Amino acid sequence: MEPQLEDRTPNKMGPSQGCINLVTSKEELVEKVFPNIQTNYKNHDWLSERVILAAENKDVYELNNIIQSNIHSEAVTFKSVDTVEEADEAVNDPTELLNSFDLPGIPTHVRHSKFGLPIIMLRNINQPKLCKAVKKIINNVAEATILTGPCKGEDVLIARIPTIPTDMPFQLKRL
């Protein structure tokens, strides 16, 4: 039996009060939260008013794949650079093993996205500038437009960000 998902979209009483509509699939949830996404995804105001929160990475990846399948835009693939901090550990942990780790709070080794879709930063590098839409990729740097907040509309460059999980027996560093 598939778990029921909640759709908390604003009702007629105003945006501060939400109503709960149960949906039976992730596809239906995406359609309710992002209606006509194939025509609306370039509208930054429309995008900034919608979000689906998921507790587990596997659900986030599945929802992202459903959303991206509805967008006709150029796709881009990002791959991390995984290393260990201790040189001695590099012999014990080949790159292929490091690439296979899927840890909470850390992006997977391979990420797929499409230009124009929003991204959310996992680290508070510059708090007023968290939600962005990717415009292009330039030599390991993403150019993006800020969608919300006081810097809305500003273009920014996002470099690769090192992440180091704390719950591993060795120090994995993922860029």
C-alpha positions in Angstrom: 0.0 0.0 0.0 1.4 3.4 -1.1 1.6 6.0 1.7 -0.7 9.0 1.4 1.0 12.3 0.7 -0.2 15.7 1.9 -0.8 18.7 -0.4 -0.8 21.9 1.7 -1.8 24.4 -0.9 -3.4 27.8 0.2 -7.2 27.7 0.2 -9.7 30.5 -0.4 -9.3 31.8 3.1 -5.8 33.2 2.4 -2.2 32.1 2.1 -1.5 31.9 5.8 -4.1 29.1 6.2 -3.6 25.9 4.3 -5.9 23.1 3.5 -4.8 19.4 3.4 -5.7 17.4 0.3 -4.5 13.8 0.2 -3.0 12.6 -3.0 -2.3 9.0 -3.9 1.0 9.3 -5.9 4.0 11.5 -6.2 3.1 12.3 -9.7 -0.3 13.7 -8.5 1.5 15.7 -5.8 3.8 17.3 -8.3 0.8 18.1 -10.6 -1.0 19.8 -7.6 1.9 21.8 -6.4 3.3 22.6 -9.8 0.3 22.8 -12.2 1.4 23.3 -15.8 5.0 23.4 -14.9 6.1 22.9 -18.5 4.9 26.4 -19.3 5.4 28.1 -15.9 8.9 27.0 -14.8 10.5 30.2 -16.2 8.3 32.4 -14.1 10.4 33.1 -11.0 7.5 34.5 -9.0 5.4 31.4 -9.7 8.3 29.1 -8.8 9.1 30.9 -5.6 5.6 30.3 -4.2 5.9 26.4 -4.5 7.8 23.8 -2.7 7.6 20.1 -1.8 9.5 19.0 1.3 10.7 15.4 1.7 12.3 13.8 4.6 14.5 11.3 2.7 17.0 11.7 -0.1 15.4 8.9 -2.2 12.1 10.7 -2.2 13.7 14.0 -3.1 15.5 12.3 -6.1 12.3 10.7 -7.2 10.3 13.9 -7.0 13.1 15.8 -8.8 13.0 13.2 -11.6 9.2 13.5 -12.0 9.4 17.3 -12.1 12.3 17.3 -14.6 10.6 14.8 -16.9 7.9 17.5 -17.4 10.4 20.2 -18.5 11.7 20.6 -22.0 15.0 22.2 -21.2 18.7 21.4 -21.7 19.9 18.8 -19.1 23.2 19.0 -17.3 24.9 16.3 -15.2 27.0 17.2 -12.1 29.5 14.7 -10.7 31.2 15.2 -7.4 34.9 14.9 -6.7 35.3 12.5 -3.7 38.5 12.2 -1.7 39.6 11.1 1.7 41.6 13.4 4.0 44.1 10.8 5.2 46.5 9.7 2.4 46.7 6.2 4.0 42.9 5.7 3.7 43.0 6.4 -0.1 44.5 2.9 -0.6 41.7 1.3 1.4 38.9 3.3 -0.1 38.9 3.5 -3.9 37.2 6.4 -5.7 34.4 4.1 -6.9 33.5 3.2 -3.3 33.6 6.9 -2.2 31.3 7.8 -5.2 28.8 5.2 -4.1 28.0 6.7 -0.7 24.6 8.3 -0.3 24.6 10.1 3.0 22.1 12.5 4.7 22.9 16.2 4.1 25.3 15.5 1.3 24.5 15.4 -2.4 24.9 12.2 -4.3 27.9 11.6 -6.6 25.9 12.1 -9.8 23.2 14.8 -9.9 21.0 15.7 -12.9 19.3 19.0 -13.4 17.9 21.2 -16.2 18.6 24.8 -16.9 15.9 27.2 -15.5 14.9 24.9 -12.6 15.4 26.1 -9.0 18.1 24.7 -6.7 18.3 25.1 -3.0 21.6 25.5 -1.3 22.5 22.8 1.3 24.8 25.2 3.2 24.0 28.7 4.4 26.8 30.4 2.6 25.0 33.7 2.1 21.6 33.3 3.8 19.6 36.0 1.9 20.6 34.3 -1.3 19.5 30.6 -0.8 17.0 29.8 -3.5 18.3 30.1 -7.1 17.6 29.0 -10.6 20.5 27.7 -12.6 21.2 29.7 -15.8 24.5 28.1 -17.0 27.5 26.1 -15.9 31.0 27.5 -16.5 34.0 25.3 -15.6 32.7 23.9 -12.3 30.9 27.1 -11.4 27.1 27.5 -11.8 25.6 30.9 -12.7 22.2 31.3 -11.1 19.5 33.9 -10.4 18.2 34.5 -6.9 14.4 33.9 -6.8 13.4 35.3 -3.4 14.4 37.8 -0.7 16.0 41.2 -0.8 18.5 40.1 -3.5 15.7 38.8 -5.8 16.7 38.9 -9.5 20.5 39.2 -8.8 22.8 36.8 -10.6 25.4 34.9 -8.6 28.2 32.4 -9.1 28.2 29.2 -7.1 31.5 27.4 -6.8 31.8 23.7 -5.8 31.3 23.5 -2.1 33.2 20.9 0.1 31.1 18.8 2.4 32.5 16.5 5.0 30.1 14.1 6.9 30.9 13.7 10.5 29.4 10.2 11.0 32.0 8.2 9.0 34.9 6.1 10.2 37.2 8.2 7.9 37.0 11.8 6.6 35.3 11.7 3.2 35.4 15.1 1.4 32.8 15.6 -1.4 33.1 18.6 -3.7 
